[in-house]
Amino acid sequence: MKSIVVYESRYGSTEKYAKWIGEELDCRVSQIDDISTVDLLNYDNIIFGGWLHAGTIKGFKNIYKEIDKFKSKNLIVFYVGLSIMDDKIYEEVKKNNFKDLDNIKEFYLRGAFNYKSLTVTDKLMMNMFKRILKRQKKEEMDENTKGMLDAYVTPVDFTDKENIKPIIKSVKEINLQ
């Protein structure tokens, strides 16, 4: 079966994962804006990667708006964020991205964060977010909140090639069917 990895990346973590997946599967890797729906339909397995922003998987709307065309395809989605995945975040992601979709295999991968490398606009947005986080009492903060606040000072990088193993396994199992 023919596979392709398409992605949208802002600061590089999603792109890094996409390229690792492409290497492991020995398949084409492309930014989502560089490929048409018609081209995507030439593939059996479409692996899409995007970064999380307020519960939305960036770039996935390009696939979702044409989802009926992909019903006969194996669609695998990975999304990259900084937080430790919990039920609250997962439910928000599912509600915002996979409404009425039950045939998609999805995977969450942790990325990286370096406040100093953000654009001015992203810094402004993240500063507002930081103020919201800091309103919580220290004793009521969960690990995600503490980690996020620490990441403003000390860059973090959770990307790891080992994280793609479940995705590779899933694609290989599909190919055996």
C-alpha positions in Angstrom: 0.0 0.0 0.0 1.2 3.5 -0.9 1.7 5.9 2.0 2.3 9.6 2.3 3.0 11.9 5.3 1.6 15.4 5.1 2.0 18.0 7.8 1.7 21.5 9.1 4.5 22.7 11.4 5.0 26.1 13.1 8.3 25.7 15.0 9.6 22.4 13.8 8.5 19.6 16.1 5.7 18.4 13.8 8.0 18.6 10.8 10.6 16.6 12.7 8.1 13.8 13.5 6.8 13.8 9.9 10.2 13.3 8.5 11.0 10.5 10.9 7.8 8.8 10.0 8.6 9.2 6.3 12.0 7.7 6.8 10.7 4.7 8.7 7.9 4.0 6.1 10.1 5.0 3.2 7.4 7.3 1.8 6.9 10.8 0.5 6.7 13.6 3.0 5.0 16.9 2.1 3.8 20.1 3.8 0.0 20.2 3.5 0.0 23.4 1.5 2.2 21.8 -1.1 -0.1 19.0 -2.1 -3.6 18.9 -3.6 -6.5 16.7 -2.6 -6.3 15.1 -6.0 -2.7 14.1 -5.3 -3.5 12.8 -1.9 -6.2 10.5 -3.4 -3.4 8.6 -5.1 -2.3 7.2 -1.7 -3.8 4.4 0.4 -2.4 5.6 3.7 -2.6 9.3 4.5 -0.7 10.2 7.6 -1.4 13.8 8.6 0.5 15.7 11.3 -0.4 19.1 12.8 0.4 21.1 15.9 -2.1 21.8 18.6 -3.4 25.3 19.2 -6.2 25.8 21.6 -7.5 22.3 21.0 -7.4 22.6 17.2 -5.0 20.6 15.1 -3.5 23.2 12.7 -3.8 22.2 9.0 -6.3 19.4 9.6 -9.1 21.5 8.2 -7.5 21.0 4.8 -8.3 17.3 5.2 -11.6 17.6 7.2 -13.2 19.9 4.6 -12.8 17.1 2.0 -13.3 14.2 4.4 -15.9 12.5 2.2 -13.2 12.0 -0.5 -11.0 10.2 2.0 -13.6 7.7 3.3 -11.9 4.8 1.3 -8.4 5.8 2.6 -6.6 4.9 5.8 -6.3 8.2 7.6 -3.9 8.5 10.5 -3.6 11.8 12.3 -0.8 12.7 14.8 -0.9 16.0 16.6 1.9 17.6 18.6 1.7 19.7 21.7 3.6 20.5 24.9 1.2 19.3 27.5 1.0 15.9 29.1 -2.2 14.4 27.5 -5.1 14.1 29.9 -8.8 13.3 29.4 -9.8 17.0 29.4 -7.4 17.9 26.7 -8.2 14.7 24.7 -11.9 15.4 24.8 -11.4 19.0 23.6 -9.2 17.8 20.7 -11.7 15.1 19.8 -14.6 17.6 19.9 -12.8 20.3 17.9 -11.3 18.0 15.2 -12.9 14.6 14.9 -16.6 15.4 15.0 -18.5 12.6 13.3 -15.2 10.8 12.5 -14.7 7.3 13.9 -12.5 5.8 11.3 -9.4 7.8 12.0 -6.4 6.5 14.0 -5.0 9.3 16.1 -1.8 9.8 18.1 -0.6 12.5 20.4 3.1 13.4 20.4 4.8 15.8 22.7 6.8 18.6 21.0 9.2 21.4 22.1 8.8 24.9 23.3 11.3 27.8 23.3 9.7 31.1 24.3 12.7 33.1 22.9 12.1 31.6 19.3 8.4 32.7 19.2 7.2 35.4 16.8 6.1 38.6 18.4 2.4 37.7 17.9 2.9 34.3 19.5 4.8 35.8 22.4 1.9 38.2 23.1 -0.6 35.3 23.0 1.6 33.2 25.2 2.1 36.0 27.7 -1.7 36.3 28.1 -1.8 32.5 28.6 1.0 32.8 31.2 -1.0 35.4 33.1 -4.0 33.0 33.2 -1.8 30.1 34.4 -0.1 32.3 37.1 -3.6 33.1 38.6 -3.8 29.6 40.0 -2.5 28.9 43.5 0.8 27.0 43.4 -0.7 24.1 45.5 -3.6 23.7 43.0 -1.4 23.6 39.8 -1.1 20.3 38.0 2.0 19.0 36.3 1.0 20.5 32.9 0.6 24.0 34.4 3.9 23.8 36.3 5.7 22.5 33.3 4.3 25.2 31.0 5.4 27.9 33.4 8.9 26.5 33.7 9.1 26.3 29.9 8.8 30.0 29.6 12.2 30.2 31.3 13.9 27.0 30.2 13.3 25.7 26.7 12.0 22.1 26.6 12.1 19.5 23.9 10.2 16.2 24.2 10.6 15.2 20.6 11.9 11.6 20.4 12.0 9.3 17.5 10.8 6.5 19.8 7.5 8.3 20.0 6.6 7.4 16.4 6.7 3.7 17.0 2.9 3.3 17.6 2.2 5.2 14.3 4.7 3.0 12.4 3.2 -0.1 13.9 -0.3 1.0 13.0 0.6 1.7 9.4 2.3 -1.7 9.1 -0.7 -3.5 10.5 -3.0 -1.7 8.0 -0.6 -2.8 5.2 -0.9 -6.4 6.3 -4.7 -6.5 6.0 
